[in-house]
């Protein structure tokens, strides 16, 4: 199993419909939104390259937005 932890930029929130669509299409096994992180759980990623996208919307105006990390755990 692989876990992808995406930290949201300050002032942004994930669009839940785009996250639910990933689950419905079977691109990810499970998702969780905790605090300012989106966690994606994937299975069976042996030797193949996958990509997926999700949307986020700006919920608060924040100046000087800094990059946010994304971490992948195996």
N, C-alpha and C positions, 0 to 999 in steps of 0.2 A: 504494500500500500504506500502511496505517496501523498503527502499533505503539502498543499501550497498555501502559504500564509501571505495575504496581500494586505498591507497597511494602507488605509485610505488617506488621501491628502487631506490636510486640515480644511474644514469647511465643506467637504464632499461626503455624500452618502451613496452607497450602492443602490442601483435601481433593482428592486426585488423581482420584478417581472423578468429581467434579463437573467438573473441568477436562477430563478425557477425554470426558465426555458432550458438552461444547461442541464438541469436534472432530468427534465422531461425528455430531452433528446438523447439522454444516456451518455453525454460527454463527461459528466462527473457523477460519482456515486452518491455523494452527499455534500451539502454545503452548510456552513454555520456563519452567522454574522454576530460577532462579539465585540462590544465596544467600538473601536474604529478599525477592526480587522475583518476580513472575509476569509474564511477557511474553506478550501476545496479539497475533498478527499477523492482520490483516484485509485483504481485497481488495475492490475494487468497492464503496466506500461513498459513491459520488457522490450527493449530494442526498437522502439518505434518513437517517432517524433509526433507529438500532438500539440495543438494550439487551440485556444478558445478565447473568447472575449466576453466581457460583461460591461454594462454601462454604469456610469455614476453621474449624479447630478449635484450641482452646487447648492448646498442648503444654507450656508452662511458666507458672507463676503469676508475673505481673509486676504490681507496684504502680505506680500513677500512669501508666497507659498514655497515650501522646501520640498525636495524630492522625498518620496516615501519608499521604504524597502519592500521587497517581495522575497520571501524565503521559501525554499523547497526542502522538505524533509523526506528521507527514504526510510 
